[in-house]
């Protein structure tokens, strides 16, 4: 059985949990406490020298990187509805997975650090950091908004692992203070599409409990 080593409150771990849930993939969860630095300890570094969560294992096969885990799980467990075998459909999904990891996640992460993480650490957000990143975030959000004007989901009429991956960096969009109202198609996709998915709802509790003060 697939084992996923993670802390369910982080962006990329939540991505994997929601994606596996969406695809109906059975797995065993191994908790790696992000807040105590368990992902930087020798036992975990022996598994994933990157010192990052999540990491999956399937027997002797070790696979870090959240998007790669979703791709692998979809292939192994035959979830072609969410990661089709058609070359063009798959390439379209892959390009969003790459874009999310390289471009979208770093921008959304700025808001997560300033408005979610820093308050947890009793620190004040740096508005100059937000002001510097805001034009880039709006540019990227505009790309998504334009694409989502054409279809309900990111790559067409059905949800895929691309939707889960791209949604993950904005999984606390209200607390992150992401200005979604300026991008109505993106807002619709997130609030009426992603957040209505049972897999998303089932993975929300751990995130809120860890990162959003009561």
Secondary structure as GFF3:
##gff-version 3
##sequence-region A 1 214
A	DSSP	beta_strand	2	6	.	.	.	ID=ss1
A	DSSP	alpha_helix	11	23	.	.	.	ID=ss2
A	DSSP	beta_strand	27	31	.	.	.	ID=ss3
A	DSSP	three_ten_helix	38	40	.	.	.	ID=ss4
A	DSSP	alpha_helix	42	45	.	.	.	ID=ss5
A	DSSP	beta_strand	55	58	.	.	.	ID=ss6
A	DSSP	beta_strand	61	64	.	.	.	ID=ss7
A	DSSP	alpha_helix	66	76	.	.	.	ID=ss8
A	DSSP	alpha_helix	87	99	.	.	.	ID=ss9
A	DSSP	pi_helix	100	104	.	.	.	ID=ss10
A	DSSP	alpha_helix	105	112	.	.	.	ID=ss11
A	DSSP	pi_helix	113	117	.	.	.	ID=ss12
A	DSSP	alpha_helix	118	120	.	.	.	ID=ss13
A	DSSP	alpha_helix	127	148	.	.	.	ID=ss14
A	DSSP	alpha_helix	161	168	.	.	.	ID=ss15
A	DSSP	alpha_helix	173	176	.	.	.	ID=ss16
A	DSSP	three_ten_helix	180	182	.	.	.	ID=ss17
A	DSSP	alpha_helix	184	188	.	.	.	ID=ss18
A	DSSP	pi_helix	189	193	.	.	.	ID=ss19
A	DSSP	three_ten_helix	194	196	.	.	.	ID=ss20
A	DSSP	alpha_helix	198	202	.	.	.	ID=ss21
A	DSSP	alpha_helix	204	211	.	.	.	ID=ss22
###
